[in-house]
Amino acid sequence: MKLLVLGTNNSTTWMMVNALMSDYPDLHVVIEKPISRFVFLKRRVARLGVMNVFGQLLFILYSTFMQRLSQKYVKKLLEFSGLSSVPRQDIPITYFDSVNSQECINWLSQKCPSVIVLNGTRIISSALLASTSAKILNTHCGITPAYRGVHGGYWALVNGDTDNLGVTVHLVDAGIDTGGIVFQDKIEIEETDNFSTYPVKQYIVGIPIMKQAIDNALCGCLSTYERTDLKSAIWHHPTLWQYLWVRFSRGVR
């Protein structure tokens, strides 16, 4: 097996899979089942506190409304770029409760993929990293190391940092978006864009550079670099009150 995608069952995973299928018809997909909401909230509260998590939950509800309003615009973006987020039924899919489970690790050891593409999974464990010789690549919606974590496009706009509004393809290591950078590219924002459309644009420019990274990995010429010109920072979901303050004070949607 040359190429494997480890992802979650969401639109960006299928954007990636559909785009890769034309070049890698033997592609196999592993889908990680979502973590239970109770466990997810318990861990987040322990890390960020009750009020922050409450505000984040309110924002998630609000962002769902934004996604619905942006559906037609997203459809146009995908059609223009020749991409599709519709799940495929004609490719092999294997399901695991977690990509870090022993079952998944054993399965990967048997399949011996040359390249693994991550998409939205849990943070990869050291046990999984040690179990495979494959190059593991990730598409990160942000310019690292300045915008690690989540919603890198949004936080770059909040900071007025349009020079670092973009996407990163990087190797995966034990840290959070700390692996060596393979490629980066920028995106352009229009008035019709908002929080829910930034990632779509990031994937539209990120998929071609992911393809190039895969080709380089398969031919043994993959190289990485570091951005020592940027200060490393990790970002989280905004709370609803953070988002609304920025929305009305700075116009960042």
C-alpha positions in Angstrom: 0.0 0.0 0.0 1.5 3.3 -1.1 -1.0 5.9 0.3 -3.3 5.9 3.2 -5.6 8.6 4.5 -6.4 8.7 8.3 -9.3 11.0 8.8 -12.6 11.8 10.3 -15.9 11.7 8.5 -16.1 15.4 7.5 -16.2 17.5 4.4 -12.4 18.3 4.3 -11.5 14.6 4.5 -13.6 13.9 1.5 -12.3 16.9 -0.4 -8.8 15.5 0.2 -9.8 11.9 -0.6 -11.7 12.8 -3.8 -8.8 14.9 -5.0 -6.2 12.2 -4.4 -8.2 9.3 -5.9 -7.4 10.5 -9.5 -3.7 10.2 -8.9 -3.7 7.3 -6.4 -6.5 4.9 -7.3 -5.2 2.3 -4.8 -5.8 4.8 -2.0 -7.2 3.3 1.2 -9.1 5.4 3.8 -9.3 4.9 7.6 -12.0 6.8 9.4 -11.7 7.5 13.1 -15.0 7.5 15.0 -15.7 10.8 16.9 -14.9 11.0 20.6 -17.9 11.1 22.9 -19.1 14.6 23.7 -18.9 13.9 27.4 -15.2 12.9 27.3 -14.5 15.8 24.9 -16.1 18.4 27.2 -14.5 16.9 30.3 -11.0 17.2 28.8 -11.6 20.7 27.5 -13.0 22.0 30.8 -10.0 20.6 32.6 -7.7 22.4 30.2 -9.5 25.7 29.6 -12.0 26.2 32.4 -15.8 26.1 32.5 -16.5 29.6 31.3 -14.2 29.4 28.3 -15.7 26.1 27.3 -19.2 27.4 27.7 -18.4 30.3 25.5 -16.9 28.0 22.9 -20.0 25.8 22.9 -22.1 28.9 22.3 -19.9 29.9 19.4 -20.0 26.4 17.9 -23.8 26.8 17.8 -23.5 30.2 16.2 -20.9 28.9 13.6 -23.4 26.2 12.6 -25.8 28.9 11.6 -23.0 30.6 9.6 -22.3 27.3 7.8 -25.9 27.0 6.7 -25.9 30.6 5.4 -22.6 29.9 3.5 -23.6 26.6 1.8 -24.3 28.1 -1.7 -21.0 30.1 -1.6 -19.0 27.0 -0.5 -20.7 25.0 -3.3 -19.5 27.7 -5.8 -16.0 27.6 -4.4 -15.8 23.9 -4.7 -17.2 23.8 -8.2 -14.8 26.5 -9.4 -11.9 24.6 -8.0 -13.0 21.2 -9.3 -13.3 19.7 -5.9 -16.0 17.7 -4.2 -16.8 17.1 -0.5 -19.3 14.3 -1.2 -18.3 11.0 0.5 -17.3 8.2 -1.9 -18.9 4.8 -1.8 -16.4 3.1 -4.2 -13.3 3.0 -2.1 -12.2 0.7 0.7 -12.8 2.2 4.2 -11.7 0.8 7.5 -13.2 2.2 10.8 -11.5 2.5 14.2 -12.6 4.0 17.4 -9.3 5.9 17.5 -6.3 6.1 15.2 -4.2 5.6 18.4 -5.9 2.4 19.4 -3.9 -0.8 19.4 -6.2 -2.3 16.8 -5.4 0.6 14.4 -1.6 0.4 15.2 -1.6 -3.3 14.5 -3.5 -2.8 11.3 -1.1 -0.2 10.1 1.9 -2.4 10.9 0.4 -5.1 8.6 -0.4 -2.7 5.7 2.9 -0.9 5.7 1.9 2.3 3.8 4.6 4.4 2.3 2.8 7.7 3.0 0.0 8.5 5.5 -2.1 11.7 5.1 -3.8 12.9 8.3 -7.1 14.8 8.3 -8.7 16.0 11.5 -7.9 13.0 13.7 -6.9 13.1 17.3 -3.2 14.0 18.1 -1.1 11.1 17.0 0.4 9.1 19.8 4.1 8.3 20.2 3.1 4.6 19.9 1.6 5.1 16.5 4.5 7.2 15.3 6.9 4.5 16.4 4.9 1.7 14.7 5.4 2.9 11.1 8.2 4.0 8.8 5.7 5.9 6.6 6.0 9.6 6.1 3.0 11.1 7.9 1.8 14.4 6.4 -0.9 16.8 7.7 -2.8 19.7 6.1 -2.9 22.4 8.8 -5.3 25.4 8.4 -2.8 28.0 9.4 0.7 29.2 8.9 3.0 27.4 11.4 4.5 28.0 13.8 2.6 31.3 14.3 -0.8 29.7 14.1 -0.7 26.2 15.5 -3.9 24.6 17.0 -7.2 25.5 15.3 -8.7 28.2 13.1 -5.4 29.6 12.0 -6.9 31.6 9.2 -9.4 33.3 11.5 -6.8 34.2 14.1 -4.4 35.6 11.5 -7.2 38.0 10.4 -8.0 38.9 14.0 -4.3 39.8 14.4 -4.3 41.8 11.2 -1.6 39.4 10.0 -2.6 38.8 6.3 1.0 38.0 5.4 0.5 34.7 7.4 -3.1 34.0 6.3 -2.8 30.5 4.7 -2.2 26.8 5.0 0.7 24.5 5.9 1.6 21.0 4.8 3.9 19.5 7.4 5.4 16.3 8.7 3.7 15.0 11.8 5.7 14.6 15.0 4.7 14.2 18.7 3.8 17.9 19.1 0.8 19.9 18.0 1.5 21.2 14.5 5.2 21.3 15.3 6.6 19.0 12.5 8.9 20.2 9.8 7.2 22.4 7.2 7.0 20.9 3.7 5.0 23.6 1.9 3.0 26.7 2.7 0.6 28.9 0.7 -1.5 31.9 1.2 -5.2 32.5 0.6 -7.2 35.6 -0.4 -10.3 36.7 1.5 -13.4 38.4 0.1 -16.3 40.2 1.7 -18.4 37.1 1.3 -16.0 35.0 3.4 -16.5 34.2 7.1 -15.3 31.8 9.8 -16.9 28.8 8.1 -15.4 29.5 4.6 -11.8 30.2 5.5 -11.0 26.4 5.9 -12.6 25.7 2.6 -10.2 28.2 0.9 -7.3 26.8 2.8 -8.0 23.3 1.6 -8.5 24.5 -2.0 -4.9 25.8 -2.0 -3.7 23.1 0.4 -4.6 20.1 -1.6 -2.3 20.8 -4.6 0.7 21.3 -2.3 -0.3 18.1 -0.4 -0.2 16.2 -3.7 3.3 17.6 -4.3 4.4 16.6 -0.8 3.1 13.1 -1.4 4.9 12.8 -4.7 8.1 14.0 -3.1 7.8 11.5 -0.2 7.2 8.6 -2.6 10.3 9.5 -4.7 12.4 9.9 -1.6 13.1 13.6 -2.1 10.9 15.1 0.6 12.5 18.0 2.4 11.4 20.3 5.3 12.3 23.6 6.7 11.6 25.8 9.8 10.2 29.3 10.1 12.5 30.9 12.6 11.1 34.3 11.6 7.7 33.5 13.3 6.9 33.3 17.0 5.3 29.9 17.9 1.8 30.1 19.3 -1.1 27.8 19.7 -4.8 28.9 19.3 -8.1 27.6 20.4 -11.8 28.0 19.5 -13.0 31.6 20.2 -15.8 32.0 22.7 -19.0 33.6 21.4 -18.3 36.9 23.2 -14.7 37.0 21.7 -16.0 36.4 18.2 -18.8 39.0 18.5 -16.4 41.6 19.9 -14.0 41.1 17.1 -16.8 40.9 14.5 -18.2 44.4 15.5 -14.9 46.1 16.5 -12.7 44.9 13.6 -15.0 43.5 11.0 -13.6 40.0 11.1 -16.3 37.5 10.3 
